[in-house]
Structures are given as C-alpha cells and as structure tokens.
Amino acid sequence: DHVLQQVDWDMAQLIEQELRNGGVDVHCSEKVEAVKSGEDKLMVNTDKGSYEADMVVMSLGVRPATGFAEGAVELNAKGAIVVGDDMRTSNPDIYAAGDAVCVTNAVDGEADYLPLAGPANKQGRIAADNIAGIPSKYTGSQGSSILKVFGKTAARTGLSESRAKNYEKSYTFSKSHAGYYPGATDMWIKVIFDKDTGKLLGAQAFGEDGVDKRMDVFATAIRLGLSLSQITELELCYAPPYGSAKDPVNMAAYAAENVYKGLVKIFHGDRVAELQERGAYILDVRTAAENRMGRIEGSVNIPLDDLRGRLSELPKDQPIYVHCAIGLRGYLACRILSQNGFDCLNLSGGYSLYHQLYGKKQGE
C-alpha cells in the first residue's frame, strides 16, 4: 500500500509526493497480473488498469540466495542461515555473515532479516575473530538505512509501527538549521517510543538537508537504550549554519517526552474523519489568515493569542481536539486549556501533516 516498506505508511506519503513532484506516477495497492510485449511498448496489466512502458523493472524485495546451503546448515522459514551471536551456524565448522543470515533485532531481541552493508561488514569481522580464536559477539541489527529521493532524503532506524508493541508516536517539524540563517530547509521527524518506559524504539525522518546526521544520532540513542529524557539532554553541535540551539533531535524528544509524561494528550490525523462524523469539538488555534488558506471541515477557529479571553465559548462537557499548523501552538493551547479545567488533545504534526496525509482524500 506504499513505497519503501521499511518506513511507515505516513512517512511514505511524503516520499510518494516527492516522487510525483519529480514526474513519477505512483500506483499503490495494485496487483500486477501480466507484462505483455507490444509493437513498440510493453504493457503492464494490473487488477485496476493497464500502463504502457519502455522498460519494466521487477523490484520485489530481497531474498537470501541460500539454496547451496540446504542440508549443510539450518535455514529459517525465509531461507536465511541461522547463526549464533558468534556467527557460527548449526554446523560447528561453518560460519556465515552478511545478507544471507538471520540476525537478532537489537531493539526487540527477536529474529529478523536485515540485509544491510554496515551490519554485514561487522559480522564478517566477528566471524573472523572467532575463527582466529578471539571471542567476539554480534549484538544485533536495528535496520538503520537512508536513501535519496530526488532532492530529498528519507531515513529510518529501529522499529516501525508494524513491529513495535505498546508504543506511542509523535511528529515534529523542524528546520535543518537556525531559521534566520539562509538556506534552512524543512524536515519531518517521527519518533516511536514505549508508552510505559519512555524508551526510544524507532525514528524516521524526511527532508532536504541534515536528515542523515539526525538519524545517526537516533540510531546511536537506540543502540544505547536511551530514553526520551536522556535524548533531550544530548549536547549536539550548534552554529546557525549547521543546526539550532535546540537541535531537531532534542525537539523531537521534548515533544514526545511531553506526551510520555502526561503534559499533553495527543491524537493523530487518521482519527479526524471519525471525529467529524460524531460531531466532536475540533479547535483550530491558527490565525484567521491561516484558517482561510485551508481548514478541517467543522472546526472552530480561535487563534491562540485570543484563547484566554474566549474560554467561555468552549465546552467543558466534552474533549476538545486542538490543532495548529505543526503542533507547537496546539501544545501551548492544550496547556492553557488543561490548566483551566478542559479535557484537551493536540493533533501531533498539526494541520500541515494532516493535510498531506489525509486532507486531500477528504476534500480539505
């Protein structure tokens, strides 16, 4: 149902939009039934239509080519070679490393298949150490990966939503460096964390500049088992051309920590349609000018600067679902409302993310 299965559906929508901006037609949730050759073109037939093509590339994922090892070593159901943390197979005289082996996921401790160059190289060194009599253990993979999509970059590390358990997620929108310094670009960051412990489980990011270094910090934090609170304390390099005094990594952790500690309750864009249907109170705290440029149908607009003077207009007998542009003013509004006895939830990622993911589907 989306490109780049390693990331979650929501972040993939940002990637798909960049592909479309680059002139690529994206068709998801279609089953290819046949590829036929015509006079000058190939014809790709799916269960939903037909498409002409000059060339067809079948890119169906990665599968370990381990047929040669059948009967010699233990393979799992996907055909990957089963190894211990010393990279030794079920045959004590055979070691295996790289894209053919089953690994332990370093985040949840479960078996996984993550064919990546960095882990493969580390596994090769560990296998060589053990063959040479030097005790060495592989501590698992976490799936850190990155790719370029035209002028943008997508990256991820740790668990995705499809694999995480007992988790919450949070979105932040940041500039790649200080906004007042020329050349700052936009970056979306998504973090996935354990509801009970506040431990970071996974992170995904999409933007034009600085995505790589932020994801490397998240990858390090996950490997060390850091909590959101500990990530807020990381002292990262700052000068206006390179970052902000509160780096996007810190900001993502601050926003998620606010949720974990109960300072604010959040909801996500996939709930908006259901909220509209049952007539929930949706409050837009953006300016009137922002509201005129695009709005969630049925929402009430009270700008944040006017909120304290208009509290009497709001209902106290039902939850108030607040949103702003990216989430910050919504957080401030929820703090004001909760301190005045209202039950408030803030839309994580704000109207901007909601509109990119869901609004166009609902005619917003």
C-alpha positions in Angstrom: 0.0 0.0 0.0 3.0 2.3 -0.1 6.5 2.7 -1.4 9.6 1.8 0.7 8.1 -0.8 3.0 10.8 -0.2 5.6 9.1 3.0 6.7 5.6 3.5 7.9 2.7 4.5 5.6 2.6 8.1 6.9 6.2 8.9 6.1 6.0 7.0 2.8 3.3 9.5 1.7 5.9 12.3 1.9 8.2 10.2 -0.2 5.5 9.4 -2.8 4.7 13.1 -3.0 8.3 13.9 -3.8 8.3 11.1 -6.5 5.2 12.7 -8.0 6.9 16.2 -7.9 9.7 14.6 -9.9 7.4 13.4 -12.6 6.9 9.8 -11.4 3.4 8.3 -11.4 2.8 6.2 -8.3 0.2 3.4 -8.2 -0.1 1.6 -4.9 -2.3 -1.3 -3.8 -2.4 -2.7 -7.4 -1.6 -6.3 -8.3 0.4 -6.9 -11.4 -1.3 -9.6 -13.4 0.8 -9.6 -16.6 3.5 -7.9 -18.6 3.0 -8.2 -22.3 5.0 -7.0 -25.2 3.5 -4.9 -28.0 4.9 -3.5 -31.2 6.9 -0.6 -29.6 6.0 -0.8 -25.9 5.5 -3.1 -23.0 2.1 -3.3 -21.4 1.7 -3.8 -17.7 -1.7 -5.1 -16.8 -2.9 -4.8 -13.2 -6.1 -5.6 -11.4 -7.0 -1.9 -11.7 -5.7 -0.8 -15.1 -3.1 -1.0 -17.8 0.1 1.0 -18.3 2.5 1.4 -21.2 6.2 1.2 -20.5 9.5 1.3 -22.4 11.1 -0.9 -19.7 9.9 -2.8 -16.7 12.0 -3.4 -13.6 10.7 -6.1 -11.2 12.0 -5.0 -7.8 10.3 -7.3 -5.4 12.4 -7.1 -2.3 15.4 -9.1 -1.0 15.5 -12.9 -0.5 18.6 -14.8 0.6 20.2 -17.0 -2.1 21.0 -19.9 0.2 19.9 -22.9 -1.9 23.6 -24.0 -2.0 23.5 -24.3 1.9 20.4 -26.5 2.1 21.2 -29.7 4.1 24.5 -28.3 5.3 23.3 -25.7 7.8 20.0 -24.8 9.4 17.8 -22.3 7.5 14.8 -20.4 8.8 11.4 -20.3 7.1 12.6 -17.4 4.8 15.7 -19.3 3.8 18.1 -17.2 5.9 21.0 -19.0 7.6 20.5 -19.4 11.3 23.6 -18.3 13.2 24.6 -17.6 16.9 26.0 -14.3 18.1 29.4 -15.6 17.2 28.2 -16.1 13.6 28.6 -19.9 13.8 26.0 -21.9 12.0 24.4 -25.2 13.1 27.5 -26.9 11.6 30.3 -26.0 14.1 32.8 -25.9 11.2 30.9 -23.3 9.2 30.5 -19.6 9.9 28.2 -17.3 7.9 27.8 -13.5 7.7 26.1 -10.8 5.6 23.0 -10.7 3.6 22.3 -14.5 3.9 22.0 -14.7 7.6 19.1 -14.3 10.1 20.0 -11.8 12.8 18.7 -10.7 16.2 16.9 -7.3 16.1 18.8 -5.2 18.6 15.7 -3.3 19.7 13.2 -6.1 20.5 15.5 -9.1 20.7 13.5 -11.1 18.1 14.8 -12.8 15.0 14.9 -10.6 11.9 16.3 -10.4 8.4 18.0 -7.1 7.7 20.4 -7.3 4.7 22.5 -4.2 5.1 26.1 -3.4 4.2 27.1 -2.0 7.6 25.9 -5.0 9.7 27.4 -7.4 7.0 30.8 -5.9 7.5 30.6 -6.0 11.3 29.5 -9.7 11.1 32.4 -10.5 8.8 34.9 -9.1 11.4 33.2 -11.0 14.2 33.2 -14.3 12.3 36.9 -13.8 11.5 37.7 -13.0 15.2 36.0 -16.2 16.3 37.7 -18.3 13.7 41.0 -16.9 14.9 40.2 -17.7 18.5 39.3 -14.2 19.6 35.9 -14.2 21.4 33.6 -11.7 19.7 29.8 -11.3 19.7 27.4 -9.7 17.3 24.8 -7.7 19.3 22.1 -7.4 16.6 20.9 -5.1 13.8 18.4 -2.3 14.1 17.8 -1.6 10.4 19.4 1.9 10.1 19.0 2.9 6.4 18.9 6.0 4.2 18.2 6.9 0.6 17.9 9.9 -1.7 14.6 10.7 -3.4 15.3 13.4 -6.0 16.2 16.4 -3.8 15.0 14.9 -0.5 16.3 12.3 1.9 14.4 9.6 3.7 15.9 7.7 6.6 14.9 5.3 9.4 16.3 3.3 12.3 14.9 0.9 14.9 11.3 -0.4 15.0 8.5 0.7 12.7 4.9 0.8 13.8 4.2 -2.5 12.2 6.7 -4.2 14.6 6.6 -2.0 17.7 4.4 -3.1 20.7 2.9 -0.9 23.4 4.0 2.2 21.7 3.0 5.8 21.0 4.3 8.0 18.2 5.0 11.7 17.9 5.8 14.0 15.0 7.8 17.2 14.8 8.5 19.7 12.0 11.9 21.4 12.2 14.3 23.4 10.2 17.6 21.8 9.2 19.5 24.7 10.9 18.6 28.0 12.5 15.7 29.5 10.6 17.2 33.0 10.5 20.3 31.8 8.7 19.9 31.5 4.9 19.3 28.1 3.4 17.3 26.3 6.1 15.1 23.6 4.8 12.1 21.7 6.3 12.4 18.3 8.0 9.7 15.9 9.3 10.7 13.6 12.2 8.7 10.8 13.6 9.7 9.0 16.8 8.2 5.8 18.2 8.6 5.2 21.9 7.5 2.8 24.6 4.4 4.0 26.5 5.5 2.7 29.8 9.2 3.4 29.9 9.7 6.3 27.5 12.5 4.4 25.8 13.0 5.3 22.1 12.1 2.4 19.9 12.4 3.8 16.4 12.7 7.0 14.3 12.0 8.1 10.8 12.8 11.4 9.0 12.2 13.1 5.7 13.7 16.3 4.5 16.1 18.1 2.2 19.2 18.6 4.4 20.5 17.3 7.7 18.4 14.1 7.8 21.5 11.9 7.8 23.1 13.3 10.9 19.9 13.4 12.9 19.1 9.8 12.1 22.7 8.8 13.1 22.0 10.4 16.5 18.7 8.5 16.8 20.5 5.3 15.8 23.1 5.8 18.5 20.5 6.6 21.1 18.5 3.4 20.3 21.7 1.3 20.4 22.5 2.7 23.8 18.9 2.2 25.0 18.4 5.9 25.8 15.0 7.3 27.0 13.4 10.4 25.6 14.5 12.3 28.7 18.1 11.3 28.0 17.9 12.3 24.4 16.7 15.8 25.4 19.9 16.1 27.3 22.2 15.3 24.4 24.6 18.2 23.7 24.8 18.4 19.9 27.0 20.8 17.8 25.4 24.1 17.2 26.1 27.1 15.0 23.5 28.8 12.8 24.7 27.3 9.5 24.5 23.7 10.9 21.8 23.4 13.5 19.7 25.1 16.2 20.3 25.7 19.9 17.7 23.0 20.4 18.5 20.6 17.7 15.7 18.8 15.8 16.7 15.7 17.7 16.2 17.4 21.0 13.0 18.9 19.9 11.6 15.6 18.7 12.5 14.1 22.1 11.0 17.1 24.0 7.7 16.8 22.1 7.5 13.0 22.7 8.5 13.4 26.4 5.6 15.8 26.9 3.3 13.0 25.8 5.1 10.3 27.8 5.0 12.4 31.0 1.3 13.3 30.6 1.8 17.1 30.0 -0.3 16.8 26.9 -2.6 14.2 25.3 -2.3 13.8 21.5 -4.3 12.3 18.7 -3.4 11.6 15.1 -4.7 12.6 11.6 -6.3 9.2 11.0 -8.9 10.0 13.6 -10.2 13.2 12.1 -12.8 11.6 9.9 -14.3 9.7 12.8 -14.2 12.9 15.0 -16.0 14.8 12.3 -18.6 12.1 11.9 -19.6 12.1 15.6 -19.5 15.9 15.9 -16.5 16.2 18.2 -15.3 19.7 19.1 -12.3 20.5 16.9 -10.5 23.7 17.7 -8.2 25.4 15.2 -5.8 27.8 17.1 -4.0 29.1 14.0 -4.6 32.7 12.8 -7.6 33.6 10.8 -5.5 34.1 7.7 -4.1 30.5 8.0 -7.6 29.2 8.5 -8.8 30.8 5.3 -6.0 29.1 3.4 -7.2 25.6 4.4 -9.2 24.1 7.3 -10.5 20.9 8.8 -14.2 20.9 8.0 -16.3 21.5 11.0 -13.5 23.1 13.1 -13.9 26.2 15.2 -11.2 28.9 14.7 -10.0 30.7 17.8 -6.4 32.0 17.4 -4.0 31.1 20.2 -3.5 34.8 21.1 -7.2 35.1 21.7 -7.8 31.9 23.5 -7.5 33.0 27.2 -10.1 35.7 26.5 -12.6 33.3 24.9 -12.5 30.3 27.2 -16.2 30.8 27.9 -17.0 29.9 24.3 -15.6 26.4 24.8 -17.5 23.3 26.1 -16.3 21.6 29.3 -18.6 18.6 28.9 -16.6 17.0 26.1 -13.0 16.7 24.9 -11.5 19.5 22.8 -9.4 18.3 19.8 -6.9 21.1 19.1 -4.7 21.7 16.1 -2.4 24.4 14.8 0.0 24.3 11.8 2.7 21.9 13.0 1.8 21.1 16.7 3.6 23.7 18.8 0.8 26.2 19.2 -1.6 23.3 19.7 0.6 22.2 22.6 0.5 25.7 24.1 -3.3 25.8 23.7 -3.7 22.5 25.4 -1.6 23.6 28.4 -3.8 26.7 28.7 -7.0 24.6 28.4 -5.9 21.8 30.7 -4.9 24.4 33.4 -8.5 25.8 33.1 -10.3 22.5 33.5 -10.8 21.5 29.9 -10.1 18.0 28.6 -7.8 18.6 25.6 -5.9 16.6 22.9 -3.4 18.1 20.5 -3.1 16.9 16.8 0.5 15.6 16.5 2.1 17.1 13.4 -0.7 19.7 13.1 -2.8 20.6 10.1 0.3 20.6 7.8 0.9 16.9 8.3 -2.8 16.0 8.4 -3.4 17.8 5.1 -0.5 16.0 3.4 -1.6 12.6 4.6 -5.4 12.7 4.8 -6.9 16.2 3.9 -6.7 15.8 0.1 -8.5 12.5 0.4 -11.3 14.2 2.3 -11.5 17.2 0.1 -9.9 19.6 2.6 
